[in-house]
Amino acid sequence: MNPGYPAQIEITILNRKFPVKVKSLEEETSLRESAIWLEQALQHYKKQFFVRDEVYLVLMCFLEFATERNQLQKENEELTTNSLQDWNTIEKLLDSALPAGIS
């Protein structure tokens, strides 16, 4: 068990504080990094589009995040498919190289 965890931390987004429970230092670090990314993205959209309604800013960030997630998922599926094909090719090469009756 991690000393000091679980713990209650505070994350600030759009000048609002949110209490969050974390179970480990890794989870806390990831959460804080995500909050920083979100805050930077919100400020970027706020400046770029002169949007005052924070709900629209959050939705724009959510759309960016969802798009990136979908792209990563597609890339992961493609890598998995390619890896399986590579393993099948290696298995066939090994099978053809081994004498009959040896597996």
Residue pairs with C-beta under 8 A, 6 or more apart in sequence:
2 23
2 24
2 25
5 22
5 23
5 24
5 25
5 28
6 21
6 22
6 23
7 21
7 22
7 28
8 19
8 20
8 21
8 22
9 19
9 20
9 21
9 22
9 28
9 31
9 32
10 17
10 18
10 19
10 20
11 17
11 18
11 20
11 31
11 32
11 35
12 18
12 35
12 39
13 35
13 38
13 39
13 42
14 39
14 42
14 54
14 57
14 58
20 31
22 28
22 31
38 61
41 60
41 61
41 64
42 54
42 57
42 58
42 61
45 51
45 57
45 60
45 61
46 57
49 60
51 57
51 60
95 103
